[in-house]
Amino acid sequence: MTGCHFCELKVRAHLRAKHMEEKHGVPAPTCNACGRKFSYPHQVILHQKTFHMGEKNIACPVCDMKFGSKVNLYQHKVKHSTEKIHKISFVLELEEQYCSTRLEEDGSHTYTCKICSNTYKRKDSIKQHYRHVHLKQRPRLHGCYYCPEKVRAYLRAQHMEEVHGIPAPTCGACGKKFAFPFQVVKHQKTFHMGERNFVCPVCNMSFGTKPNLRQHVIKHTTERPFKCDFCDEAFKWKKHLRRHVAGHLHKKR
């Protein structure tokens, strides 16, 4: 399911163009050659290059073999899955070793990179720093609805304002900007209205967001979704899997 840019409704990908036309009056981007409709304009361009011009510009990062679509590339990359598993496991081990954590007087934590001494207040910030700066991994990019350009999530609102002149959806209470209007509604309900509408079916404890509820519910189950790629062990929490995988890699040295 994918979210609509203009409302909170989530629809299946193949129904997104229909939803935009019927509910918001936004014409679906259409291929002039075959009449096929798409959710985004850049998908029309990619479709025409792939199916009407025969271009193959998407290269496999492992072997440089080229494909006409991301779907074909994904199917091909399965061949390299074993190599990828080992690479991911190695990254997990490194992430356990790259930062030091300090508890501040106010109860907050400070995370310091052991490589360059940069300091961050949030753990996900130092993770991004480590992956992008020291591992040279490319950040995840998100497509624009109006043009083929892709930008990082936190720059999406800025891109819409500067390039397309569309004001970013903004919270009236704190001024925080978002990429989509439904994110403002969700933010206000969670942080300014104190709504906790996600209730645990086991103990009735309530939460402000669905991810927080999901994380809590795991405590009540025997589910172990995080599985080791090297053995049959499985864990409830990702941090326990990281620690376990690091042990495997230490033995291999």
C-alpha positions as a Markdown table, in Angstrom:
| # | Residue | x | y | z |
|---|---|---|---|---|
| 1 | Met | 0.0 | 0.0 | 0.0 |
| 2 | Thr | 1.2 | 3.5 | -0.8 |
| 3 | Gly | 0.2 | 6.8 | 0.6 |
| 4 | Cys | -1.6 | 9.6 | -1.3 |
| 5 | His | 0.2 | 13.0 | -1.5 |
| 6 | Phe | -3.0 | 14.9 | -0.7 |
| 7 | Cys | -4.9 | 12.8 | 1.9 |
| 8 | Glu | -4.3 | 10.1 | 4.5 |
| 9 | Leu | -5.7 | 7.3 | 2.3 |
| 10 | Lys | -3.4 | 4.5 | 1.3 |
| 11 | Val | -4.1 | 2.6 | -1.9 |
| 12 | Arg | -2.4 | -0.2 | -3.8 |
| 13 | Ala | 0.2 | 1.0 | -6.3 |
| 14 | His | -1.8 | 0.0 | -9.4 |
| 15 | Leu | -4.9 | 2.0 | -8.1 |
| 16 | Arg | -3.0 | 5.2 | -7.2 |
| 17 | Ala | -3.5 | 6.9 | -10.6 |
| 18 | Lys | -7.2 | 6.2 | -10.5 |
| 19 | His | -7.5 | 7.5 | -7.0 |
| 20 | Met | -5.6 | 10.8 | -7.9 |
| 21 | Glu | -8.0 | 11.3 | -10.9 |
| 22 | Glu | -11.3 | 10.5 | -9.1 |
| 23 | Lys | -10.7 | 12.0 | -5.7 |
| 24 | His | -8.4 | 15.0 | -6.4 |
| 25 | Gly | -8.9 | 15.7 | -10.1 |
| 26 | Val | -5.2 | 15.2 | -10.9 |
| 27 | Pro | -4.8 | 13.6 | -14.4 |
| 28 | Ala | -2.7 | 10.5 | -14.4 |
| 29 | Pro | 0.6 | 10.7 | -16.3 |
| 30 | Thr | 0.0 | 8.8 | -19.5 |
| 31 | Cys | 2.3 | 7.3 | -22.2 |
| 32 | Asn | 1.5 | 8.8 | -25.6 |
| 33 | Ala | 2.7 | 5.7 | -27.4 |
| 34 | Cys | 0.5 | 3.1 | -25.7 |
| 35 | Gly | -1.9 | 5.0 | -23.4 |
| 36 | Arg | -0.7 | 3.3 | -20.3 |
| 37 | Lys | -1.2 | 5.3 | -17.1 |
| 38 | Phe | 1.2 | 5.8 | -14.2 |
| 39 | Ser | 1.4 | 7.2 | -10.7 |
| 40 | Tyr | 4.3 | 9.6 | -11.4 |
| 41 | Pro | 5.5 | 11.5 | -14.5 |
| 42 | His | 9.1 | 10.1 | -14.2 |
| 43 | Gln | 7.6 | 6.6 | -14.6 |
| 44 | Val | 6.2 | 7.5 | -18.0 |
| 45 | Ile | 9.7 | 8.6 | -19.1 |
| 46 | Leu | 11.3 | 5.4 | -17.7 |
| 47 | His | 8.5 | 3.3 | -19.4 |
| 48 | Gln | 9.1 | 4.9 | -22.8 |
| 49 | Lys | 12.8 | 4.5 | -22.7 |
| 50 | Thr | 12.5 | 0.9 | -21.6 |
| 51 | Phe | 9.7 | -0.4 | -23.8 |
| 52 | His | 9.5 | 2.0 | -26.7 |
| 53 | Met | 13.2 | 3.0 | -27.1 |
| 54 | Gly | 14.8 | -0.2 | -26.0 |
| 55 | Glu | 17.2 | 1.5 | -23.5 |
| 56 | Lys | 19.0 | -0.5 | -20.8 |
| 57 | Asn | 20.5 | 2.0 | -18.4 |
| 58 | Ile | 20.1 | 0.2 | -15.1 |
| 59 | Ala | 23.4 | -1.6 | -14.2 |
| 60 | Cys | 23.9 | -4.3 | -11.6 |
| 61 | Pro | 26.2 | -2.9 | -8.9 |
| 62 | Val | 27.9 | -6.3 | -8.5 |
| 63 | Cys | 28.6 | -7.4 | -12.1 |
| 64 | Asp | 27.7 | -4.3 | -14.2 |
| 65 | Met | 25.2 | -6.3 | -16.3 |
| 66 | Lys | 22.5 | -3.8 | -17.6 |
| 67 | Phe | 18.7 | -4.0 | -17.6 |
| 68 | Gly | 15.8 | -2.1 | -18.9 |
| 69 | Ser | 13.8 | -2.0 | -15.7 |
| 70 | Lys | 14.4 | -2.2 | -11.9 |
| 71 | Val | 12.2 | -5.3 | -11.8 |
| 72 | Asn | 14.5 | -7.2 | -14.1 |
| 73 | Leu | 17.6 | -6.0 | -12.2 |
| 74 | Tyr | 16.0 | -7.2 | -8.9 |
| 75 | Gln | 15.4 | -10.6 | -10.3 |
| 76 | His | 19.0 | -10.7 | -11.5 |
| 77 | Lys | 20.4 | -9.6 | -8.1 |
| 78 | Val | 19.0 | -12.7 | -6.5 |
| 79 | Lys | 22.0 | -14.5 | -8.0 |
| 80 | His | 24.3 | -12.3 | -5.8 |
| 81 | Ser | 22.2 | -12.8 | -2.6 |
| 82 | Thr | 24.8 | -15.0 | -0.8 |
| 83 | Glu | 27.5 | -12.3 | -1.3 |
| 84 | Lys | 25.0 | -9.6 | -0.1 |
| 85 | Ile | 24.1 | -11.5 | 3.0 |
| 86 | His | 27.8 | -11.7 | 4.1 |
| 87 | Lys | 28.2 | -8.0 | 3.3 |
| 88 | Ile | 25.2 | -7.0 | 5.4 |
| 89 | Ser | 26.4 | -9.2 | 8.3 |
| 90 | Phe | 29.8 | -7.5 | 8.1 |
| 91 | Val | 28.1 | -4.0 | 8.2 |
| 92 | Leu | 26.1 | -5.1 | 11.3 |
| 93 | Glu | 29.3 | -6.0 | 13.1 |
| 94 | Leu | 30.9 | -2.7 | 12.2 |
| 95 | Glu | 27.9 | -0.8 | 13.5 |
| 96 | Glu | 28.4 | -2.4 | 16.9 |
| 97 | Gln | 31.9 | -1.0 | 17.1 |
| 98 | Tyr | 31.9 | 2.4 | 15.4 |
| 99 | Cys | 30.3 | 4.6 | 18.1 |
| 100 | Ser | 30.6 | 5.2 | 21.9 |
| 101 | Thr | 27.5 | 6.1 | 24.0 |
| 102 | Arg | 27.5 | 8.5 | 26.9 |
| 103 | Leu | 24.6 | 9.2 | 29.3 |
| 104 | Glu | 24.2 | 12.9 | 30.0 |
| 105 | Glu | 23.0 | 14.5 | 33.3 |
| 106 | Asp | 19.5 | 15.3 | 31.9 |
| 107 | Gly | 19.0 | 11.6 | 31.0 |
| 108 | Ser | 19.6 | 11.9 | 27.3 |
| 109 | His | 22.3 | 10.1 | 25.3 |
| 110 | Thr | 25.2 | 11.4 | 23.2 |
| 111 | Tyr | 26.6 | 9.2 | 20.4 |
| 112 | Thr | 30.2 | 9.8 | 19.3 |
| 113 | Cys | 31.7 | 8.4 | 16.1 |
| 114 | Lys | 35.0 | 6.6 | 17.0 |
| 115 | Ile | 36.4 | 7.3 | 13.6 |
| 116 | Cys | 36.1 | 11.1 | 13.3 |
| 117 | Ser | 34.7 | 12.1 | 16.7 |
| 118 | Asn | 31.5 | 13.7 | 15.3 |
| 119 | Thr | 28.8 | 13.8 | 18.0 |
| 120 | Tyr | 25.0 | 13.2 | 17.6 |
| 121 | Lys | 22.0 | 13.3 | 19.9 |
| 122 | Arg | 20.2 | 10.5 | 18.1 |
| 123 | Lys | 21.3 | 7.0 | 17.3 |
| 124 | Asp | 19.8 | 6.9 | 13.8 |
| 125 | Ser | 21.7 | 10.1 | 13.0 |
| 126 | Ile | 25.1 | 8.5 | 13.8 |
| 127 | Lys | 24.1 | 5.4 | 11.8 |
| 128 | Gln | 23.4 | 7.5 | 8.7 |
| 129 | His | 26.7 | 9.4 | 9.2 |
| 130 | Tyr | 28.6 | 6.2 | 9.5 |
| 131 | Arg | 27.0 | 4.5 | 6.5 |
| 132 | His | 27.2 | 7.6 | 4.2 |
| 133 | Val | 30.6 | 9.1 | 5.3 |
| 134 | His | 32.7 | 6.1 | 6.3 |
| 135 | Leu | 31.1 | 3.2 | 4.3 |
| 136 | Lys | 30.4 | 5.5 | 1.3 |
| 137 | Gln | 26.9 | 4.0 | 1.0 |
| 138 | Arg | 24.4 | 6.0 | -1.1 |
| 139 | Pro | 21.5 | 7.5 | 0.9 |
| 140 | Arg | 17.9 | 6.3 | 0.1 |
| 141 | Leu | 16.3 | 8.7 | -2.4 |
| 142 | His | 12.6 | 9.4 | -2.9 |
| 143 | Gly | 10.9 | 10.4 | -6.2 |
| 144 | Cys | 9.2 | 13.7 | -6.8 |
| 145 | Tyr | 5.5 | 13.5 | -8.0 |
| 146 | Tyr | 6.0 | 16.3 | -10.6 |
| 147 | Cys | 9.5 | 15.6 | -12.0 |
| 148 | Pro | 12.0 | 12.7 | -12.4 |
| 149 | Glu | 14.3 | 14.1 | -9.8 |
| 150 | Lys | 15.0 | 12.0 | -6.6 |
| 151 | Val | 15.9 | 13.6 | -3.3 |
| 152 | Arg | 16.6 | 12.5 | 0.3 |
| 153 | Ala | 13.5 | 12.4 | 2.5 |
| 154 | Tyr | 14.3 | 15.4 | 4.6 |
| 155 | Leu | 14.9 | 17.6 | 1.5 |
| 156 | Arg | 11.6 | 16.6 | -0.2 |
| 157 | Ala | 9.6 | 19.5 | 1.2 |
| 158 | Gln | 12.4 | 22.0 | 0.3 |
| 159 | His | 12.5 | 20.6 | -3.3 |
| 160 | Met | 8.7 | 21.0 | -3.7 |
| 161 | Glu | 8.9 | 24.6 | -2.6 |
| 162 | Glu | 12.0 | 25.7 | -4.5 |
| 163 | Val | 11.5 | 23.8 | -7.7 |
| 164 | His | 7.7 | 23.6 | -8.1 |
| 165 | Gly | 6.6 | 26.5 | -5.9 |
| 166 | Ile | 4.4 | 24.3 | -3.8 |
| 167 | Pro | 4.4 | 25.3 | -0.1 |
| 168 | Ala | 5.4 | 22.5 | 2.2 |
| 169 | Pro | 2.7 | 21.1 | 4.5 |
| 170 | Thr | 3.4 | 22.8 | 7.9 |
| 171 | Cys | 2.3 | 22.2 | 11.4 |
| 172 | Gly | 0.5 | 25.3 | 12.7 |
| 173 | Ala | 1.5 | 24.5 | 16.3 |
| 174 | Cys | 5.3 | 24.2 | 16.0 |
| 175 | Gly | 6.1 | 25.2 | 12.4 |
| 176 | Lys | 7.6 | 21.8 | 11.4 |
| 177 | Lys | 7.5 | 21.1 | 7.7 |
| 178 | Phe | 6.6 | 17.8 | 6.1 |
| 179 | Ala | 6.6 | 16.2 | 2.7 |
| 180 | Phe | 2.9 | 15.2 | 2.7 |
| 181 | Pro | -0.2 | 16.7 | 4.3 |
| 182 | Phe | -1.2 | 13.5 | 6.0 |
| 183 | Gln | 2.1 | 13.6 | 7.9 |
| 184 | Val | 1.1 | 16.9 | 9.4 |
| 185 | Val | -2.2 | 15.4 | 10.7 |
| 186 | Lys | -0.4 | 12.4 | 12.1 |
| 187 | His | 2.2 | 14.6 | 13.8 |
| 188 | Gln | -0.4 | 16.9 | 15.4 |
| 189 | Lys | -2.4 | 14.1 | 16.7 |
| 190 | Thr | 0.6 | 12.3 | 18.2 |
| 191 | Phe | 2.7 | 15.2 | 19.5 |
| 192 | His | 0.2 | 18.1 | 20.1 |
| 193 | Met | -3.1 | 16.4 | 21.0 |
| 194 | Gly | -1.6 | 13.5 | 22.9 |
| 195 | Glu | -3.7 | 11.0 | 21.1 |
| 196 | Arg | -2.8 | 7.4 | 21.7 |
| 197 | Asn | -5.2 | 5.5 | 19.5 |
| 198 | Phe | -3.1 | 2.3 | 19.0 |
| 199 | Val | -4.1 | -0.1 | 21.8 |
| 200 | Cys | -2.3 | -3.3 | 22.6 |
| 201 | Pro | -4.8 | -6.2 | 22.3 |
| 202 | Val | -3.1 | -8.1 | 25.2 |
| 203 | Cys | -2.7 | -5.5 | 28.0 |
| 204 | Asn | -4.6 | -2.5 | 26.6 |
| 205 | Met | -1.6 | -0.2 | 26.9 |
| 206 | Ser | -2.0 | 2.6 | 24.3 |
| 207 | Phe | 0.6 | 4.2 | 22.0 |
| 208 | Gly | 0.7 | 7.3 | 19.7 |
| 209 | Thr | 2.1 | 5.5 | 16.7 |
| 210 | Lys | 1.7 | 2.1 | 15.1 |
| 211 | Pro | 5.5 | 1.3 | 15.0 |
| 212 | Asn | 5.6 | 1.9 | 18.8 |
| 213 | Leu | 2.7 | -0.5 | 19.3 |
| 214 | Arg | 4.3 | -3.2 | 17.0 |
| 215 | Gln | 7.5 | -2.9 | 19.0 |
| 216 | His | 5.6 | -3.3 | 22.3 |
| 217 | Val | 3.4 | -6.3 | 21.1 |
| 218 | Ile | 6.5 | -8.4 | 20.5 |
| 219 | Lys | 7.0 | -8.6 | 24.3 |
| 220 | His | 3.7 | -10.6 | 24.5 |
| 221 | Thr | 4.6 | -13.1 | 21.7 |
| 222 | Thr | 7.0 | -15.8 | 21.0 |
| 223 | Glu | 7.7 | -14.4 | 17.6 |
| 224 | Arg | 11.3 | -14.0 | 16.7 |
| 225 | Pro | 11.3 | -12.1 | 13.3 |
| 226 | Phe | 15.1 | -11.3 | 13.2 |
| 227 | Lys | 16.8 | -14.4 | 11.9 |
| 228 | Cys | 20.5 | -15.1 | 11.6 |
| 229 | Asp | 21.9 | -15.8 | 8.1 |
| 230 | Phe | 24.7 | -18.0 | 9.5 |
| 231 | Cys | 22.7 | -20.4 | 11.8 |
| 232 | Asp | 19.1 | -21.2 | 12.9 |
| 233 | Glu | 19.0 | -18.7 | 15.7 |
| 234 | Ala | 16.3 | -16.0 | 15.7 |
| 235 | Phe | 15.7 | -13.0 | 18.0 |
| 236 | Lys | 12.9 | -10.7 | 19.1 |
| 237 | Trp | 15.0 | -7.6 | 18.8 |
| 238 | Lys | 17.3 | -6.4 | 16.1 |
| 239 | Lys | 20.0 | -5.3 | 18.5 |
| 240 | His | 20.3 | -8.9 | 19.8 |
| 241 | Leu | 20.7 | -10.1 | 16.2 |
| 242 | Arg | 23.5 | -7.6 | 15.6 |
| 243 | Arg | 25.3 | -8.8 | 18.7 |
| 244 | His | 24.9 | -12.4 | 17.7 |
| 245 | Val | 26.1 | -11.9 | 14.1 |
| 246 | Ala | 29.2 | -10.0 | 15.4 |
| 247 | Gly | 30.0 | -13.2 | 17.4 |
| 248 | His | 29.9 | -15.3 | 14.2 |
| 249 | Leu | 32.2 | -12.9 | 12.3 |
| 250 | His | 34.6 | -12.8 | 15.3 |
| 251 | Lys | 34.9 | -16.6 | 15.2 |
| 252 | Lys | 35.7 | -16.5 | 11.4 |
| 253 | Arg | 38.8 | -14.3 | 12.0 |
